[in-house]
Amino acid sequence: MPEATPRKIPIRTCVGCQQERPRQELLRVVRTPDGQVQIDRTGKAAGRGAYLCPKRECFEQAVKKRRLARTLRTMVPEEVVEQVEQWLDG
Ligand SMILES: [Zn+2]
């Protein structure tokens, strides 16, 4: 397989720092069609997704400024916040 040209890399905006980055570098959090919020480790889960740099500052900003909730159009449960924090620490 030839390497993808830069132009073909999907770019997404981090909901924390609002910087654009290649999608593959970002953590995806998804609201599934049945309304659950979860980390999408595959990047392919169905539903409304929000992208974050894998950095604690970005996640904290996204939660504190409610950008994550706004992007997902739902409340982000505390247990999901904890899961993401654990993921970031791990
Ligand atoms: Zn960021």
PDB file of the backbone (N, CA, C, O) and the ligand in Angstrom, with CONECT records:
HET     ZN  A 101       1
ATOM      1  N   MET A   1       0.844  -1.213   0.000  1.00  0.00           N
ATOM      2  CA  MET A   1       0.000   0.000   0.000  1.00  0.00           C
ATOM      3  C   MET A   1       0.871   1.252   0.000  1.00  0.00           C
ATOM      4  O   MET A   1       1.736   1.413   0.861  1.00  0.00           O
ATOM      5  N   PRO A   2       0.641   2.131  -0.964  1.00  0.00           N
ATOM      6  CA  PRO A   2       1.380   3.408  -0.935  1.00  0.00           C
ATOM      7  C   PRO A   2       0.907   4.263   0.236  1.00  0.00           C
ATOM      8  O   PRO A   2      -0.237   4.163   0.678  1.00  0.00           O
ATOM      9  N   GLU A   3       1.796   5.086   0.716  1.00  0.00           N
ATOM     10  CA  GLU A   3       1.409   5.972   1.817  1.00  0.00           C
ATOM     11  C   GLU A   3       0.382   6.987   1.340  1.00  0.00           C
ATOM     12  O   GLU A   3       0.457   7.488   0.218  1.00  0.00           O
ATOM     13  N   ALA A   4      -0.565   7.278   2.197  1.00  0.00           N
ATOM     14  CA  ALA A   4      -1.573   8.277   1.851  1.00  0.00           C
ATOM     15  C   ALA A   4      -0.921   9.651   1.754  1.00  0.00           C
ATOM     16  O   ALA A   4      -0.026   9.980   2.531  1.00  0.00           O
ATOM     17  N   THR A   5      -1.366  10.426   0.820  1.00  0.00           N
ATOM     18  CA  THR A   5      -0.851  11.787   0.720  1.00  0.00           C
ATOM     19  C   THR A   5      -1.470  12.627   1.835  1.00  0.00           C
ATOM     20  O   THR A   5      -2.579  12.342   2.285  1.00  0.00           O
ATOM     21  N   PRO A   6      -0.765  13.650   2.277  1.00  0.00           N
ATOM     22  CA  PRO A   6      -1.283  14.461   3.394  1.00  0.00           C
ATOM     23  C   PRO A   6      -2.698  14.971   3.153  1.00  0.00           C
ATOM     24  O   PRO A   6      -3.497  15.081   4.083  1.00  0.00           O
ATOM     25  N   ARG A   7      -2.993  15.274   1.921  1.00  0.00           N
ATOM     26  CA  ARG A   7      -4.301  15.813   1.587  1.00  0.00           C
ATOM     27  C   ARG A   7      -5.438  14.842   1.939  1.00  0.00           C
ATOM     28  O   ARG A   7      -6.567  15.256   2.205  1.00  0.00           O
ATOM     29  N   LYS A   8      -5.117  13.559   1.936  1.00  0.00           N
ATOM     30  CA  LYS A   8      -6.170  12.572   2.170  1.00  0.00           C
ATOM     31  C   LYS A   8      -6.367  12.232   3.639  1.00  0.00           C
ATOM     32  O   LYS A   8      -7.288  11.495   3.992  1.00  0.00           O
ATOM     33  N   ILE A   9      -5.505  12.767   4.496  1.00  0.00           N
ATOM     34  CA  ILE A   9      -5.674  12.493   5.925  1.00  0.00           C
ATOM     35  C   ILE A   9      -6.883  13.259   6.439  1.00  0.00           C
ATOM     36  O   ILE A   9      -6.968  14.474   6.262  1.00  0.00           O
ATOM     37  N   PRO A  10      -7.818  12.561   7.073  1.00  0.00           N
ATOM     38  CA  PRO A  10      -8.973  13.283   7.606  1.00  0.00           C
ATOM     39  C   PRO A  10      -8.562  14.153   8.791  1.00  0.00           C
ATOM     40  O   PRO A  10      -7.857  13.703   9.695  1.00  0.00           O
ATOM     41  N   ILE A  11      -9.006  15.380   8.770  1.00  0.00           N
ATOM     42  CA  ILE A  11      -8.664  16.341   9.821  1.00  0.00           C
ATOM     43  C   ILE A  11      -9.897  16.582  10.683  1.00  0.00           C
ATOM     44  O   ILE A  11     -11.008  16.754  10.182  1.00  0.00           O
ATOM     45  N   ARG A  12      -9.673  16.590  11.966  1.00  0.00           N
ATOM     46  CA  ARG A  12     -10.762  16.887  12.886  1.00  0.00           C
ATOM     47  C   ARG A  12     -10.303  17.944  13.891  1.00  0.00           C
ATOM     48  O   ARG A  12      -9.105  18.130  14.107  1.00  0.00           O
ATOM     49  N   THR A  13     -11.248  18.619  14.487  1.00  0.00           N
ATOM     50  CA  THR A  13     -10.928  19.661  15.451  1.00  0.00           C
ATOM     51  C   THR A  13     -11.096  19.129  16.865  1.00  0.00           C
ATOM     52  O   THR A  13     -12.120  18.534  17.199  1.00  0.00           O
ATOM     53  N   CYS A  14     -10.083  19.348  17.691  1.00  0.00           N
ATOM     54  CA  CYS A  14     -10.151  18.968  19.096  1.00  0.00           C
ATOM     55  C   CYS A  14     -11.166  19.866  19.801  1.00  0.00           C
ATOM     56  O   CYS A  14     -11.115  21.089  19.663  1.00  0.00           O
ATOM     57  N   VAL A  15     -12.084  19.269  20.551  1.00  0.00           N
ATOM     58  CA  VAL A  15     -13.085  20.089  21.242  1.00  0.00           C
ATOM     59  C   VAL A  15     -12.508  20.779  22.481  1.00  0.00           C
ATOM     60  O   VAL A  15     -13.163  21.628  23.086  1.00  0.00           O
ATOM     61  N   GLY A  16     -11.286  20.411  22.852  1.00  0.00           N
ATOM     62  CA  GLY A  16     -10.634  21.083  23.973  1.00  0.00           C
ATOM     63  C   GLY A  16      -9.905  22.327  23.517  1.00  0.00           C
ATOM     64  O   GLY A  16     -10.319  23.439  23.844  1.00  0.00           O
ATOM     65  N   CYS A  17      -8.818  22.161  22.761  1.00  0.00           N
ATOM     66  CA  CYS A  17      -7.984  23.302  22.358  1.00  0.00           C
ATOM     67  C   CYS A  17      -8.425  23.902  21.029  1.00  0.00           C
ATOM     68  O   CYS A  17      -7.922  24.954  20.635  1.00  0.00           O
ATOM     69  N   GLN A  18      -9.360  23.250  20.326  1.00  0.00           N
ATOM     70  CA  GLN A  18      -9.900  23.749  19.056  1.00  0.00           C
ATOM     71  C   GLN A  18      -8.877  23.753  17.934  1.00  0.00           C
ATOM     72  O   GLN A  18      -9.052  24.448  16.933  1.00  0.00           O
ATOM     73  N   GLN A  19      -7.816  22.986  18.094  1.00  0.00           N
ATOM     74  CA  GLN A  19      -6.844  22.889  17.012  1.00  0.00           C
ATOM     75  C   GLN A  19      -7.195  21.730  16.104  1.00  0.00           C
ATOM     76  O   GLN A  19      -7.748  20.718  16.536  1.00  0.00           O
ATOM     77  N   GLU A  20      -6.863  21.900  14.838  1.00  0.00           N
ATOM     78  CA  GLU A  20      -7.113  20.837  13.880  1.00  0.00           C
ATOM     79  C   GLU A  20      -5.937  19.866  13.869  1.00  0.00           C
ATOM     80  O   GLU A  20      -4.772  20.263  13.897  1.00  0.00           O
ATOM     81  N   ARG A  21      -6.278  18.596  13.829  1.00  0.00           N
ATOM     82  CA  ARG A  21      -5.245  17.563  13.825  1.00  0.00           C
ATOM     83  C   ARG A  21      -5.729  16.392  12.981  1.00  0.00           C
ATOM     84  O   ARG A  21      -6.924  16.241  12.729  1.00  0.00           O
ATOM     85  N   PRO A  22      -4.773  15.560  12.547  1.00  0.00           N
ATOM     86  CA  PRO A  22      -5.191  14.331  11.850  1.00  0.00           C
ATOM     87  C   PRO A  22      -6.062  13.488  12.777  1.00  0.00           C
ATOM     88  O   PRO A  22      -5.754  13.320  13.957  1.00  0.00           O
ATOM     89  N   ARG A  23      -7.134  12.971  12.233  1.00  0.00           N
ATOM     90  CA  ARG A  23      -8.086  12.215  13.033  1.00  0.00           C
ATOM     91  C   ARG A  23      -7.418  11.077  13.803  1.00  0.00           C
ATOM     92  O   ARG A  23      -7.788  10.769  14.936  1.00  0.00           O
ATOM     93  N   GLN A  24      -6.427  10.462  13.161  1.00  0.00           N
ATOM     94  CA  GLN A  24      -5.805   9.296  13.800  1.00  0.00           C
ATOM     95  C   GLN A  24      -5.036   9.641  15.080  1.00  0.00           C
ATOM     96  O   GLN A  24      -4.735   8.759  15.885  1.00  0.00           O
ATOM     97  N   GLU A  25      -4.723  10.923  15.262  1.00  0.00           N
ATOM     98  CA  GLU A  25      -4.011  11.321  16.478  1.00  0.00           C
ATOM     99  C   GLU A  25      -4.963  11.664  17.620  1.00  0.00           C
ATOM    100  O   GLU A  25      -4.536  11.896  18.751  1.00  0.00           O
ATOM    101  N   LEU A  26      -6.229  11.692  17.316  1.00  0.00           N
ATOM    102  CA  LEU A  26      -7.195  12.160  18.304  1.00  0.00           C
ATOM    103  C   LEU A  26      -7.965  11.006  18.943  1.00  0.00           C
ATOM    104  O   LEU A  26      -8.154   9.945  18.348  1.00  0.00           O
ATOM    105  N   LEU A  27      -8.394  11.252  20.157  1.00  0.00           N
ATOM    106  CA  LEU A  27      -9.278  10.321  20.849  1.00  0.00           C
ATOM    107  C   LEU A  27     -10.716  10.664  20.456  1.00  0.00           C
ATOM    108  O   LEU A  27     -11.113  11.829  20.486  1.00  0.00           O
ATOM    109  N   ARG A  28     -11.483   9.656  20.091  1.00  0.00           N
ATOM    110  CA  ARG A  28     -12.879   9.905  19.743  1.00  0.00           C
ATOM    111  C   ARG A  28     -13.777   9.463  20.893  1.00  0.00           C
ATOM    112  O   ARG A  28     -13.648   8.359  21.424  1.00  0.00           O
ATOM    113  N   VAL A  29     -14.674  10.342  21.253  1.00  0.00           N
ATOM    114  CA  VAL A  29     -15.723   9.999  22.210  1.00  0.00           C
ATOM    115  C   VAL A  29     -17.009  10.027  21.407  1.00  0.00           C
ATOM    116  O   VAL A  29     -17.249  10.957  20.638  1.00  0.00           O
ATOM    117  N   VAL A  30     -17.828   9.014  21.586  1.00  0.00           N
ATOM    118  CA  VAL A  30     -19.020   8.901  20.744  1.00  0.00           C
ATOM    119  C   VAL A  30     -20.284   8.810  21.586  1.00  0.00           C
ATOM    120  O   VAL A  30     -20.286   8.211  22.661  1.00  0.00           O
ATOM    121  N   ARG A  31     -21.348   9.406  21.089  1.00  0.00           N
ATOM    122  CA  ARG A  31     -22.677   9.147  21.631  1.00  0.00           C
ATOM    123  C   ARG A  31     -23.336   8.166  20.687  1.00  0.00           C
ATOM    124  O   ARG A  31     -23.639   8.500  19.542  1.00  0.00           O
ATOM    125  N   THR A  32     -23.552   6.978  21.160  1.00  0.00           N
ATOM    126  CA  THR A  32     -24.085   5.923  20.307  1.00  0.00           C
ATOM    127  C   THR A  32     -25.555   6.203  19.983  1.00  0.00           C
ATOM    128  O   THR A  32     -26.197   7.018  20.645  1.00  0.00           O
ATOM    129  N   PRO A  33     -26.080   5.522  18.963  1.00  0.00           N
ATOM    130  CA  PRO A  33     -27.485   5.765  18.598  1.00  0.00           C
ATOM    131  C   PRO A  33     -28.463   5.500  19.745  1.00  0.00           C
ATOM    132  O   PRO A  33     -29.561   6.057  19.750  1.00  0.00           O
ATOM    133  N   ASP A  34     -28.088   4.660  20.717  1.00  0.00           N
ATOM    134  CA  ASP A  34     -28.981   4.455  21.859  1.00  0.00           C
ATOM    135  C   ASP A  34     -28.684   5.408  23.024  1.00  0.00           C
ATOM    136  O   ASP A  34     -29.195   5.228  24.129  1.00  0.00           O
ATOM    137  N   GLY A  35     -27.857   6.416  22.762  1.00  0.00           N
ATOM    138  CA  GLY A  35     -27.699   7.496  23.721  1.00  0.00           C
ATOM    139  C   GLY A  35     -26.590   7.321  24.745  1.00  0.00           C
ATOM    140  O   GLY A  35     -26.479   8.123  25.672  1.00  0.00           O
ATOM    141  N   GLN A  36     -25.767   6.291  24.595  1.00  0.00           N
ATOM    142  CA  GLN A  36     -24.680   6.094  25.540  1.00  0.00           C
ATOM    143  C   GLN A  36     -23.443   6.865  25.090  1.00  0.00           C
ATOM    144  O   GLN A  36     -23.136   6.932  23.900  1.00  0.00           O
ATOM    145  N   VAL A  37     -22.743   7.442  26.056  1.00  0.00           N
ATOM    146  CA  VAL A  37     -21.492   8.115  25.753  1.00  0.00           C
ATOM    147  C   VAL A  37     -20.351   7.177  26.115  1.00  0.00           C
ATOM    148  O   VAL A  37     -20.300   6.655  27.229  1.00  0.00           O
ATOM    149  N   GLN A  38     -19.448   6.964  25.188  1.00  0.00           N
ATOM    150  CA  GLN A  38     -18.329   6.069  25.464  1.00  0.00           C
ATOM    151  C   GLN A  38     -17.112   6.441  24.633  1.00  0.00           C
ATOM    152  O   GLN A  38     -17.205   7.157  23.637  1.00  0.00           O
ATOM    153  N   ILE A  39     -15.952   5.925  25.079  1.00  0.00           N
ATOM    154  CA  ILE A  39     -14.738   6.108  24.300  1.00  0.00           C
ATOM    155  C   ILE A  39     -14.833   5.201  23.081  1.00  0.00           C
ATOM    156  O   ILE A  39     -15.184   4.027  23.196  1.00  0.00           O
ATOM    157  N   ASP A  40     -14.521   5.748  21.920  1.00  0.00           N
ATOM    158  CA  ASP A  40     -14.550   4.948  20.702  1.00  0.00           C
ATOM    159  C   ASP A  40     -13.113   4.611  20.314  1.00  0.00           C
ATOM    160  O   ASP A  40     -12.435   5.386  19.638  1.00  0.00           O
ATOM    161  N   ARG A  41     -12.672   3.449  20.754  1.00  0.00           N
ATOM    162  CA  ARG A  41     -11.279   3.085  20.520  1.00  0.00           C
ATOM    163  C   ARG A  41     -11.002   2.734  19.064  1.00  0.00           C
ATOM    164  O   ARG A  41      -9.859   2.823  18.614  1.00  0.00           O
ATOM    165  N   THR A  42     -12.017   2.343  18.333  1.00  0.00           N
ATOM    166  CA  THR A  42     -11.815   1.978  16.936  1.00  0.00           C
ATOM    167  C   THR A  42     -11.924   3.199  16.014  1.00  0.00           C
ATOM    168  O   THR A  42     -11.405   3.181  14.898  1.00  0.00           O
ATOM    169  N   GLY A  43     -12.592   4.249  16.475  1.00  0.00           N
ATOM    170  CA  GLY A  43     -12.842   5.406  15.632  1.00  0.00           C
ATOM    171  C   GLY A  43     -13.939   5.177  14.612  1.00  0.00           C
ATOM    172  O   GLY A  43     -14.170   6.007  13.732  1.00  0.00           O
ATOM    173  N   LYS A  44     -14.614   4.043  14.737  1.00  0.00           N
ATOM    174  CA  LYS A  44     -15.604   3.677  13.721  1.00  0.00           C
ATOM    175  C   LYS A  44     -16.997   3.452  14.281  1.00  0.00           C
ATOM    176  O   LYS A  44     -17.912   3.086  13.543  1.00  0.00           O
ATOM    177  N   ALA A  45     -17.162   3.664  15.560  1.00  0.00           N
ATOM    178  CA  ALA A  45     -18.473   3.423  16.162  1.00  0.00           C
ATOM    179  C   ALA A  45     -19.510   4.371  15.565  1.00  0.00           C
ATOM    180  O   ALA A  45     -19.221   5.527  15.256  1.00  0.00           O
ATOM    181  N   ALA A  46     -20.715   3.853  15.415  1.00  0.00           N
ATOM    182  CA  ALA A  46     -21.787   4.685  14.889  1.00  0.00           C
ATOM    183  C   ALA A  46     -22.200   5.708  15.934  1.00  0.00           C
ATOM    184  O   ALA A  46     -22.146   5.445  17.135  1.00  0.00           O
ATOM    185  N   GLY A  47     -22.605   6.854  15.471  1.00  0.00           N
ATOM    186  CA  GLY A  47     -23.094   7.867  16.395  1.00  0.00           C
ATOM    187  C   GLY A  47     -22.391   9.183  16.196  1.00  0.00           C
ATOM    188  O   GLY A  47     -21.579   9.351  15.285  1.00  0.00           O
ATOM    189  N   ARG A  48     -22.725  10.128  17.083  1.00  0.00           N
ATOM    190  CA  ARG A  48     -22.159  11.468  16.997  1.00  0.00           C
ATOM    191  C   ARG A  48     -20.840  11.483  17.758  1.00  0.00           C
ATOM    192  O   ARG A  48     -20.800  11.136  18.939  1.00  0.00           O
ATOM    193  N   GLY A  49     -19.781  11.875  17.101  1.00  0.00           N
ATOM    194  CA  GLY A  49     -18.465  11.822  17.734  1.00  0.00           C
ATOM    195  C   GLY A  49     -17.899  13.186  18.069  1.00  0.00           C
ATOM    196  O   GLY A  49     -18.204  14.186  17.419  1.00  0.00           O
ATOM    197  N   ALA A  50     -17.074  13.204  19.093  1.00  0.00           N
ATOM    198  CA  ALA A  50     -16.289  14.389  19.434  1.00  0.00           C
ATOM    199  C   ALA A  50     -14.834  13.956  19.493  1.00  0.00           C
ATOM    200  O   ALA A  50     -14.523  12.857  19.951  1.00  0.00           O
ATOM    201  N   TYR A  51     -13.953  14.816  19.033  1.00  0.00           N
ATOM    202  CA  TYR A  51     -12.542  14.458  18.980  1.00  0.00           C
ATOM    203  C   TYR A  51     -11.738  15.291  19.960  1.00  0.00           C
ATOM    204  O   TYR A  51     -12.004  16.474  20.170  1.00  0.00           O
ATOM    205  N   LEU A  52     -10.747  14.639  20.555  1.00  0.00           N
ATOM    206  CA  LEU A  52      -9.905  15.282  21.551  1.00  0.00           C
ATOM    207  C   LEU A  52      -8.459  14.877  21.356  1.00  0.00           C
ATOM    208  O   LEU A  52      -8.169  13.729  21.020  1.00  0.00           O
ATOM    209  N   CYS A  53      -7.548  15.821  21.566  1.00  0.00           N
ATOM    210  CA  CYS A  53      -6.150  15.429  21.664  1.00  0.00           C
ATOM    211  C   CYS A  53      -6.030  14.486  22.863  1.00  0.00           C
ATOM    212  O   CYS A  53      -6.744  14.641  23.854  1.00  0.00           O
ATOM    213  N   PRO A  54      -5.138  13.523  22.769  1.00  0.00           N
ATOM    214  CA  PRO A  54      -4.961  12.632  23.930  1.00  0.00           C
ATOM    215  C   PRO A  54      -4.171  13.320  25.036  1.00  0.00           C
ATOM    216  O   PRO A  54      -3.110  12.849  25.444  1.00  0.00           O
ATOM    217  N   LYS A  55      -4.699  14.428  25.507  1.00  0.00           N
ATOM    218  CA  LYS A  55      -4.028  15.208  26.540  1.00  0.00           C
ATOM    219  C   LYS A  55      -5.053  15.594  27.591  1.00  0.00           C
ATOM    220  O   LYS A  55      -6.196  15.923  27.275  1.00  0.00           O
ATOM    221  N   ARG A  56      -4.634  15.548  28.829  1.00  0.00           N
ATOM    222  CA  ARG A  56      -5.530  15.868  29.921  1.00  0.00           C
ATOM    223  C   ARG A  56      -6.048  17.311  29.835  1.00  0.00           C
ATOM    224  O   ARG A  56      -7.219  17.558  30.125  1.00  0.00           O
ATOM    225  N   GLU A  57      -5.191  18.269  29.439  1.00  0.00           N
ATOM    226  CA  GLU A  57      -5.643  19.671  29.372  1.00  0.00           C
ATOM    227  C   GLU A  57      -6.822  19.817  28.411  1.00  0.00           C
ATOM    228  O   GLU A  57      -7.798  20.508  28.702  1.00  0.00           O
ATOM    229  N   CYS A  58      -6.711  19.164  27.283  1.00  0.00           N
ATOM    230  CA  CYS A  58      -7.773  19.284  26.284  1.00  0.00           C
ATOM    231  C   CYS A  58      -9.067  18.682  26.805  1.00  0.00           C
ATOM    232  O   CYS A  58     -10.144  19.250  26.627  1.00  0.00           O
ATOM    233  N   PHE A  59      -8.954  17.546  27.442  1.00  0.00           N
ATOM    234  CA  PHE A  59     -10.157  16.904  27.956  1.00  0.00           C
ATOM    235  C   PHE A  59     -10.786  17.754  29.055  1.00  0.00           C
ATOM    236  O   PHE A  59     -12.004  17.928  29.089  1.00  0.00           O
ATOM    237  N   GLU A  60      -9.952  18.284  29.955  1.00  0.00           N
ATOM    238  CA  GLU A  60     -10.482  19.104  31.041  1.00  0.00           C
ATOM    239  C   GLU A  60     -11.181  20.348  30.500  1.00  0.00           C
ATOM    240  O   GLU A  60     -12.249  20.728  30.979  1.00  0.00           O
ATOM    241  N   GLN A  61     -10.575  20.971  29.511  1.00  0.00           N
ATOM    242  CA  GLN A  61     -11.215  22.143  28.900  1.00  0.00           C
ATOM    243  C   GLN A  61     -12.537  21.767  28.254  1.00  0.00           C
ATOM    244  O   GLN A  61     -13.534  22.478  28.388  1.00  0.00           O
ATOM    245  N   ALA A  62     -12.532  20.647  27.557  1.00  0.00           N
ATOM    246  CA  ALA A  62     -13.733  20.216  26.854  1.00  0.00           C
ATOM    247  C   ALA A  62     -14.869  19.944  27.826  1.00  0.00           C
ATOM    248  O   ALA A  62     -16.032  20.210  27.523  1.00  0.00           O
ATOM    249  N   VAL A  63     -14.528  19.412  29.001  1.00  0.00           N
ATOM    250  CA  VAL A  63     -15.559  19.132  30.008  1.00  0.00           C
ATOM    251  C   VAL A  63     -15.973  20.415  30.717  1.00  0.00           C
ATOM    252  O   VAL A  63     -17.163  20.700  30.852  1.00  0.00           O
ATOM    253  N   LYS A  64     -14.982  21.191  31.174  1.00  0.00           N
ATOM    254  CA  LYS A  64     -15.284  22.397  31.956  1.00  0.00           C
ATOM    255  C   LYS A  64     -16.066  23.415  31.147  1.00  0.00           C
ATOM    256  O   LYS A  64     -16.991  24.044  31.660  1.00  0.00           O
ATOM    257  N   LYS A  65     -15.704  23.577  29.909  1.00  0.00           N
ATOM    258  CA  LYS A  65     -16.394  24.568  29.079  1.00  0.00           C
ATOM    259  C   LYS A  65     -17.612  23.971  28.381  1.00  0.00           C
ATOM    260  O   LYS A  65     -18.259  24.626  27.564  1.00  0.00           O
ATOM    261  N   ARG A  66     -17.908  22.737  28.712  1.00  0.00           N
ATOM    262  CA  ARG A  66     -19.095  22.024  28.211  1.00  0.00           C
ATOM    263  C   ARG A  66     -19.098  21.865  26.692  1.00  0.00           C
ATOM    264  O   ARG A  66     -20.149  21.689  26.076  1.00  0.00           O
ATOM    265  N   ARG A  67     -17.924  21.930  26.110  1.00  0.00           N
ATOM    266  CA  ARG A  67     -17.874  21.746  24.664  1.00  0.00           C
ATOM    267  C   ARG A  67     -18.137  20.296  24.285  1.00  0.00           C
ATOM    268  O   ARG A  67     -18.723  20.003  23.243  1.00  0.00           O
ATOM    269  N   LEU A  68     -17.691  19.401  25.154  1.00  0.00           N
ATOM    270  CA  LEU A  68     -17.898  17.989  24.858  1.00  0.00           C
ATOM    271  C   LEU A  68     -19.400  17.675  24.879  1.00  0.00           C
ATOM    272  O   LEU A  68     -19.923  17.025  23.974  1.00  0.00           O
ATOM    273  N   ALA A  69     -20.074  18.144  25.917  1.00  0.00           N
ATOM    274  CA  ALA A  69     -21.514  17.916  26.025  1.00  0.00           C
ATOM    275  C   ALA A  69     -22.259  18.571  24.853  1.00  0.00           C
ATOM    276  O   ALA A  69     -23.206  18.007  24.306  1.00  0.00           O
ATOM    277  N   ARG A  70     -21.812  19.756  24.491  1.00  0.00           N
ATOM    278  CA  ARG A  70     -22.481  20.476  23.401  1.00  0.00           C
ATOM    279  C   ARG A  70     -22.276  19.753  22.068  1.00  0.00           C
ATOM    280  O   ARG A  70     -23.195  19.622  21.261  1.00  0.00           O
ATOM    281  N   THR A  71     -21.054  19.293  21.868  1.00  0.00           N
ATOM    282  CA  THR A  71     -20.766  18.602  20.613  1.00  0.00           C
ATOM    283  C   THR A  71     -21.551  17.297  20.515  1.00  0.00           C
ATOM    284  O   THR A  71     -22.075  16.946  19.458  1.00  0.00           O
ATOM    285  N   LEU A  72     -21.622  16.587  21.641  1.00  0.00           N
ATOM    286  CA  LEU A  72     -22.334  15.303  21.634  1.00  0.00           C
ATOM    287  C   LEU A  72     -23.839  15.489  21.794  1.00  0.00           C
ATOM    288  O   LEU A  72     -24.621  14.561  21.586  1.00  0.00           O
ATOM    289  N   ARG A  73     -24.224  16.697  22.163  1.00  0.00           N
ATOM    290  CA  ARG A  73     -25.633  17.023  22.409  1.00  0.00           C
ATOM    291  C   ARG A  73     -26.244  16.138  23.483  1.00  0.00           C
ATOM    292  O   ARG A  73     -27.389  15.698  23.381  1.00  0.00           O
ATOM    293  N   THR A  74     -25.455  15.895  24.505  1.00  0.00           N
ATOM    294  CA  THR A  74     -25.963  15.142  25.648  1.00  0.00           C
ATOM    295  C   THR A  74     -25.054  15.392  26.840  1.00  0.00           C
ATOM    296  O   THR A  74     -23.936  15.881  26.680  1.00  0.00           O
ATOM    297  N   MET A  75     -25.523  15.062  28.019  1.00  0.00           N
ATOM    298  CA  MET A  75     -24.693  15.132  29.213  1.00  0.00           C
ATOM    299  C   MET A  75     -23.610  14.062  29.133  1.00  0.00           C
ATOM    300  O   MET A  75     -23.834  12.972  28.608  1.00  0.00           O
ATOM    301  N   VAL A  76     -22.449  14.385  29.653  1.00  0.00           N
ATOM    302  CA  VAL A  76     -21.385  13.392  29.717  1.00  0.00           C
ATOM    303  C   VAL A  76     -21.361  12.836  31.137  1.00  0.00           C
ATOM    304  O   VAL A  76     -21.027  13.562  32.073  1.00  0.00           O
ATOM    305  N   PRO A  77     -21.706  11.567  31.313  1.00  0.00           N
ATOM    306  CA  PRO A  77     -21.768  11.010  32.667  1.00  0.00           C
ATOM    307  C   PRO A  77     -20.389  11.009  33.336  1.00  0.00           C
ATOM    308  O   PRO A  77     -19.358  10.861  32.681  1.00  0.00           O
ATOM    309  N   GLU A  78     -20.410  11.176  34.644  1.00  0.00           N
ATOM    310  CA  GLU A  78     -19.170  11.219  35.422  1.00  0.00           C
ATOM    311  C   GLU A  78     -18.310   9.975  35.180  1.00  0.00           C
ATOM    312  O   GLU A  78     -17.084  10.056  35.120  1.00  0.00           O
ATOM    313  N   GLU A  79     -18.972   8.827  35.045  1.00  0.00           N
ATOM    314  CA  GLU A  79     -18.192   7.595  34.858  1.00  0.00           C
ATOM    315  C   GLU A  79     -17.429   7.618  33.533  1.00  0.00           C
ATOM    316  O   GLU A  79     -16.359   7.021  33.420  1.00  0.00           O
ATOM    317  N   VAL A  80     -17.978   8.304  32.538  1.00  0.00           N
ATOM    318  CA  VAL A  80     -17.269   8.402  31.257  1.00  0.00           C
ATOM    319  C   VAL A  80     -16.084   9.355  31.402  1.00  0.00           C
ATOM    320  O   VAL A  80     -15.012   9.119  30.846  1.00  0.00           O
ATOM    321  N   VAL A  81     -16.294  10.439  32.160  1.00  0.00           N
ATOM    322  CA  VAL A  81     -15.195  11.363  32.435  1.00  0.00           C
ATOM    323  C   VAL A  81     -14.054  10.586  33.093  1.00  0.00           C
ATOM    324  O   VAL A  81     -12.888  10.744  32.732  1.00  0.00           O
ATOM    325  N   GLU A  82     -14.411   9.750  34.059  1.00  0.00           N
ATOM    326  CA  GLU A  82     -13.389   8.957  34.759  1.00  0.00           C
ATOM    327  C   GLU A  82     -12.701   7.974  33.814  1.00  0.00           C
ATOM    328  O   GLU A  82     -11.486   7.784  33.871  1.00  0.00           O
ATOM    329  N   GLN A  83     -13.487   7.364  32.957  1.00  0.00           N
ATOM    330  CA  GLN A  83     -12.900   6.415  31.997  1.00  0.00           C
ATOM    331  C   GLN A  83     -11.882   7.101  31.093  1.00  0.00           C
ATOM    332  O   GLN A  83     -10.802   6.569  30.835  1.00  0.00           O
ATOM    333  N   VAL A  84     -12.242   8.278  30.622  1.00  0.00           N
ATOM    334  CA  VAL A  84     -11.327   8.984  29.724  1.00  0.00           C
ATOM    335  C   VAL A  84     -10.073   9.395  30.489  1.00  0.00           C
ATOM    336  O   VAL A  84      -8.960   9.293  29.973  1.00  0.00           O
ATOM    337  N   GLU A  85     -10.261   9.859  31.724  1.00  0.00           N
ATOM    338  CA  GLU A  85      -9.089  10.243  32.522  1.00  0.00           C
ATOM    339  C   GLU A  85      -8.174   9.047  32.749  1.00  0.00           C
ATOM    340  O   GLU A  85      -6.950   9.173  32.696  1.00  0.00           O
ATOM    341  N   GLN A  86      -8.769   7.895  33.000  1.00  0.00           N
ATOM    342  CA  GLN A  86      -7.962   6.689  33.184  1.00  0.00           C
ATOM    343  C   GLN A  86      -7.224   6.336  31.888  1.00  0.00           C
ATOM    344  O   GLN A  86      -6.056   5.947  31.902  1.00  0.00           O
ATOM    345  N   TRP A  87      -7.932   6.483  30.781  1.00  0.00           N
ATOM    346  CA  TRP A  87      -7.320   6.198  29.482  1.00  0.00           C
ATOM    347  C   TRP A  87      -6.127   7.124  29.248  1.00  0.00           C
ATOM    348  O   TRP A  87      -5.081   6.701  28.755  1.00  0.00           O
ATOM    349  N   LEU A  88      -6.307   8.397  29.613  1.00  0.00           N
ATOM    350  CA  LEU A  88      -5.241   9.378  29.407  1.00  0.00           C
ATOM    351  C   LEU A  88      -4.050   9.102  30.309  1.00  0.00           C
ATOM    352  O   LEU A  88      -2.902   9.341  29.934  1.00  0.00           O
ATOM    353  N   ASP A  89      -4.337   8.595  31.499  1.00  0.00           N
ATOM    354  CA  ASP A  89      -3.249   8.271  32.433  1.00  0.00           C
ATOM    355  C   ASP A  89      -2.523   7.012  32.043  1.00  0.00           C
ATOM    356  O   ASP A  89      -1.351   6.833  32.376  1.00  0.00           O
ATOM    357  N   GLY A  90      -3.225   6.121  31.323  1.00  0.00           N
ATOM    358  CA  GLY A  90      -2.677   4.791  31.079  1.00  0.00           C
ATOM    359  C   GLY A  90      -1.680   4.706  29.981  1.00  0.00           C
ATOM    360  O   GLY A  90      -1.161   3.626  29.700  1.00  0.00           O
TER     361      GLY A  90
HETATM  362 ZN    ZN A 101      -6.575  19.615  21.945  1.00  0.00          ZN2+
END
